[in-house]
């Protein structure tokens, strides 16, 4: 319970376990036994896990005398027996969380030692790294870095950066968490260095170096491609890449920081088109301004520049061209005759590369050759274009092609490094480009030179050149299109058999992949060499060797018959590809047509719906007018009946002759409409027959659209059934019409024989109303049948892509209906006028009768009584 005693106890244990020697003791070089002692004491201490658990509890104490020695002791334990102590902390409840609280301690000593403790805790343990990251470590550490002054801060910043590196390196989960938490944006202020760039302290250089390495951890080529790509985009959008390019082009930056910045920019732009495009647009602050790429390439081919800087520039150029066909095209275009600047005011990237390729410095030769090979990587078009490049080697002599000049330098027996670089360039250039192979073989000196190099028994240094010569000759056979008679595949194989021997050729080819420098270059994309002499292989070239070694070995042993078969297979595959491409094009066109037709159908359907709505509205209006017309007709009939009875006019069983005539006329109209409908039905039948025949003819051309609409064929099969239904409906209608005609004849007979008594007139009126009701019902049924027929017709035509004709029919119907409306309105006006005249006449007659002294009181009473009855009947009808 005594914190002071606990503190002394912890200090004592720390002194027993720790190997941190005093400066005086370090100078005396005490034997290595001390290390073993500390490790042994640690092993004894952690044998009982309760000791570590107790220590974790003590670290939670706020008392400085307990917490600080506890942190130091735990750090020392982790240094001595890291994995074992990590495991104990991992399994103890809230073990890692307790230690995370140290970063929030207000006492700087404890906070700083807490950072050191977490550094040891997170070493090589992904599980602990994840827990620490999810305990908000990134936020706390970045806050500390900002508080301490970013790159201008002291050793605390360095410790925080080392801890961040532990958490992020090779830990995809934490990297993703770092990106998702928008912590990349918080890295930008780290690289805002002042313009003066004077007085860079050693600590500042260390801090910036670690900061750059931290950026590289997030965009390392070894990370999953998706994660790297998203980090690269985030760095562009937050302005981090722009900030790095500013440092790249600044003056007074220390050489090691500049080198590391170049490497960092390289990996931020590698394989990311957006970032590569931005980098291509960066200019150096010179007068006139030059592109950053050109300035960097000048450093690469300048032999006075430091070796590591030249390697970094080469890596940057490789990353700029990686999966960047646009950038490759821009570099190669600076070499083509049409685009070379005739004024000579500015030097281009292509000119610098050619200058480096043929300079006296072998390192420049190698770097320029590899850089040019990257400009051709997986780009057959540029390989062909580069064959057009002509070089003026000396005044007075004709220009020589770039390919020819490369082979000339090879044959002059230059340094091994130069020849290896040129052979790598030639192998990359000729692979997968038969035109380049033909150009290469067209020079009669090239094949004898290669066979001579391979056949000789040279020293160990030359074996690498022999292997690359064998690879180049193998590429000339494998990608040979047999266009040159003297250098056909078969003849070159026979030449190898005679001059070298197949087994010997394959053995020499194997020299490349067995070389130690080849294995080293194959590990990672960045060119890292301990000395300029070891600069032999490029990472991308090692991939090409792996790809070609096997196929060349097979090609050497293949007979001419097998070659012919292979060529035939290739041709067949090409034809097949052409056919597939053709069909894809046809399908694309048909899809486009289908989309257009669908859109057309949709527009026609919408138009059709609008017209139908209009027609429905007009039909309802006509119905209203007919109802009004019938009402007026009934009223007029009653008035005229009374007038005619008074004037002794003839009545037939209560039904006026005019009414019967009108009924007959209506009957005739419905007959005409019936005949018209039958004509339309016959037209429909002929259209359907034609459409049935047309799918058979068109089927072959529109196979794809038919297959996508299988329902249309089924619909065609249902058409005859629908026709039969329509026919049966029409027969029913004609039967109803004939029935009406018979009833009309019966009525006429009844009219001839009926008794004109008042008692019978009521029955006749009832018969008339019944007949009118039935006629109205038949009219409504016929109308509904007409509507049904028109709907059937519309649906049929819609399914068979004939919507336009439907629209025309609807418009025609619309005009007819409008005409009918106009006629009914006119008829209504005439009736109203007639009623008014009759009223005037009746009133005039009454006045005359009164003037003549005829008594009309009884008749008026009767009339008023009759009128009352009639009014009651009229009211009932209106209510109905």
Secondary structure by P-SEA (a helix, b strand, c coil): ccaaaaaaaaaaaaaaccccccaaaaaacccaaaaaaaaaaaaaaaccaaaaaaaaaaaaccccccaaaaaaaaaaaaaaccaaaaaaaaaccaaaaaaaaccccccaaaaaaaaaaaaaaacccaaaaaaaaacaaaaaaaaaaaaaccccccaaaaaaaaaaaaaccccaaaaaaaaaaccccccccccccccccccccaaaaaaaaaaaaaaaaaacccccaaaaaaaaaaaaaaaaaaaaaaaaacccccaaaaaaaaaaaaaaacccaaaaaaaaaccccccccccaaaaaaaaaacccccaaaaaaaaaaaaaaacccaaaaaaaaaaacccccccccccccaaaaaaaaaccccaaaaaaaaaaaaaaacccaaaaaaacccccccccccccccaaaaaaaaaaccccaaaaaaaaaaaaaaacccaaaaaaaacccaaaaaaaaaaaccccccaaaaaaaaaaaaaaaaaacccccccccaaaaaaaaaccccaaaaaaaaacccccaaaaaaaccccccccccccccccaaaaaaaaacaaaaaaaaaccaaaaaaaaaaaaaaaaaaaaaaaaaaaaaaaaaaaaaaaaaaaaaaaaaaaaaaaaaaaaaaaaaaaaaaaaaaaaaaaaaaaaaaaacccccccccaaaaaaaaaaaaaaaaaaaaaaaaaaaaaaaaaaaaaaaaaacccaaaaaaacaaaaaaaaaaaaaaaaaaaaaaaaaaaaaaaaaaaaaaaaaaacccccccaaaaaaaaaaaaaaaaaaaaaaaaaaaaaaaaaaaaaaaaacaaaaaaaaaaaaaaaaaaaaaaaaaaaaaaaaaaaaaaaaaaaaaaaaaaacccaaaaaaaaaaaaaaaaaaaaaaaac
